[in-house]
Amino acid sequence: MDEQTPSVLTGLPSWLLTQSAAQAGRIVAESFAAAGARGYHFRLLATLVEFGPASQAALGRHSSIDRSDVVAALNELEADGYVDRIPDPDDGRRNIVTITAAGRRHHRRLVTVVTKAQDEIFAPLSATDRTRLTTLLGRLLAHHQQY
């Protein structure tokens, strides 16, 4: 096989996507770790910023994080003063989670971290290519989430 002919693997978009996702995941995880955070922290804080106070179950649904992982991550965020949990006045078995002022500041810091990670991951692509890739990936995700 010459250099112009792709291998069986590198000619498969699904293989390229999974390999790229693994590299992107590593870069993002390392970036968050350097900032003393985890991806789940960012996802939960971003969900609270976008949707406002919510139950733990709703946070899990909106952020696509399993319930048990939501609880563990919220425990960490609460210990650091980034969220508060109070019993739901309508259902004492449920907690309502709110983001604190410190949590909003931390979220802004993490937005900067994840933005820099995006720049590293997509450095070889132009702004137009990044927009197109985002559109195409969004279309793929929406298609497969409907099942």
C-alpha positions as CSV (number, residue, x, y, z in Angstrom):
1,M,0.0,0.0,0.0
2,D,1.4,3.4,-0.9
3,E,1.2,6.6,1.2
4,Q,-1.7,7.9,-0.9
5,T,-4.0,4.9,-0.2
6,P,-5.6,5.0,3.3
7,S,-5.5,1.9,5.4
8,V,-8.7,0.0,6.1
9,L,-8.9,1.6,9.5
10,T,-8.0,5.2,8.6
11,G,-10.5,5.0,5.8
12,L,-13.3,4.4,8.3
13,P,-15.0,7.6,9.6
14,S,-16.1,5.7,12.8
15,W,-12.6,4.7,13.6
16,L,-11.3,8.2,13.0
17,L,-14.1,9.6,15.2
18,T,-13.4,7.2,18.1
19,Q,-9.6,7.8,17.9
20,S,-10.1,11.6,17.8
21,A,-12.6,11.4,20.7
22,A,-10.1,9.5,22.8
23,Q,-7.4,12.2,22.1
24,A,-9.9,15.0,22.8
25,G,-11.0,13.3,26.0
26,R,-7.4,13.0,27.2
27,I,-6.7,16.6,26.5
28,V,-9.8,17.9,28.2
29,A,-9.3,15.6,31.2
30,E,-5.7,16.8,31.6
31,S,-6.7,20.4,31.3
32,F,-9.4,20.1,34.0
33,A,-7.0,18.1,36.2
34,A,-4.4,20.9,35.9
35,A,-7.2,23.3,37.1
36,G,-8.1,21.0,40.0
37,A,-11.4,20.0,38.5
38,R,-13.1,17.2,36.6
39,G,-15.3,17.1,33.5
40,Y,-18.3,16.2,35.6
41,H,-17.7,19.4,37.7
42,F,-17.8,21.5,34.6
43,R,-20.8,19.7,33.1
44,L,-22.8,20.1,36.4
45,L,-21.9,23.8,36.9
46,A,-22.6,24.6,33.2
47,T,-26.0,22.8,33.6
48,L,-26.9,24.9,36.7
49,V,-25.8,28.1,34.9
50,E,-28.0,27.2,31.9
51,F,-31.1,25.8,33.6
52,G,-31.0,27.2,37.1
53,P,-31.6,25.3,40.3
54,A,-32.6,21.7,39.7
55,S,-33.0,18.3,41.4
56,Q,-30.1,15.9,41.2
57,A,-32.1,13.7,38.8
58,A,-32.7,16.6,36.5
59,L,-29.0,17.6,36.6
60,G,-28.1,14.0,35.6
61,R,-30.6,14.1,32.7
62,H,-29.5,17.5,31.4
63,S,-25.8,16.8,31.7
64,S,-25.9,13.1,30.6
65,I,-24.3,12.0,33.8
66,D,-25.4,8.8,35.7
67,R,-27.2,9.5,39.0
68,S,-24.6,7.9,41.2
69,D,-21.9,10.0,39.5
70,V,-24.0,13.1,39.9
71,V,-24.1,12.5,43.7
72,A,-20.3,12.0,44.0
73,A,-19.5,15.0,41.9
74,L,-22.0,17.2,43.8
75,N,-20.5,16.1,47.0
76,E,-17.1,17.4,45.8
77,L,-18.6,20.6,44.5
78,E,-20.5,21.2,47.7
79,A,-17.4,20.6,49.8
80,D,-15.6,23.2,47.8
81,G,-18.5,25.7,48.2
82,Y,-19.5,25.7,44.6
83,V,-23.1,24.4,45.1
84,D,-25.7,24.2,47.8
85,R,-28.2,21.4,48.2
86,I,-31.4,22.0,50.1
87,P,-34.4,19.7,50.6
88,D,-37.1,20.2,48.0
89,P,-40.1,21.8,49.8
90,D,-42.5,19.8,47.6
91,D,-40.7,16.5,48.1
92,G,-38.5,15.9,51.1
93,R,-36.9,12.9,49.5
94,R,-35.3,15.1,46.8
95,N,-32.7,17.8,46.9
96,I,-32.6,21.0,44.9
97,V,-29.1,22.1,43.9
98,T,-28.2,25.7,43.3
99,I,-24.9,27.2,42.2
100,T,-23.2,29.6,44.6
101,A,-21.3,32.8,43.7
102,A,-18.1,30.9,44.1
103,G,-19.5,28.2,41.8
104,R,-20.2,30.8,39.1
105,R,-16.7,32.1,39.4
106,H,-15.3,28.6,39.2
107,H,-17.5,27.9,36.2
108,R,-16.1,30.9,34.4
109,R,-12.6,29.7,35.1
110,L,-13.5,26.2,33.8
111,V,-15.0,27.8,30.6
112,T,-11.6,29.3,30.0
113,V,-9.9,25.9,30.6
114,V,-12.2,24.1,28.2
115,T,-11.9,26.8,25.6
116,K,-8.1,26.5,25.6
117,A,-8.5,22.7,25.4
118,Q,-10.8,23.1,22.4
119,D,-8.1,25.3,20.8
120,E,-5.5,22.6,21.3
121,I,-7.7,19.8,20.0
122,F,-8.8,21.6,16.9
123,A,-5.6,23.6,16.2
124,P,-5.2,22.0,12.7
125,L,-8.7,23.2,11.6
126,S,-9.8,26.7,10.4
127,A,-12.7,28.4,12.1
128,T,-14.9,27.4,9.2
129,D,-13.8,23.8,9.4
130,R,-14.5,23.8,13.2
131,T,-18.0,25.2,12.6
132,R,-18.7,22.6,9.9
133,L,-17.4,19.8,12.1
134,T,-19.5,20.9,15.0
135,T,-22.6,21.0,12.8
136,L,-21.9,17.6,11.4
137,L,-21.2,16.0,14.8
138,G,-24.3,17.7,16.2
139,R,-26.4,16.1,13.4
140,L,-24.9,12.7,14.0
141,L,-25.5,12.9,17.8
142,A,-29.1,14.1,17.3
143,H,-29.8,11.3,14.9
144,H,-28.5,8.6,17.2
145,Q,-30.1,10.1,20.4
146,Q,-33.6,9.8,18.9
147,Y,-33.4,6.0,19.3
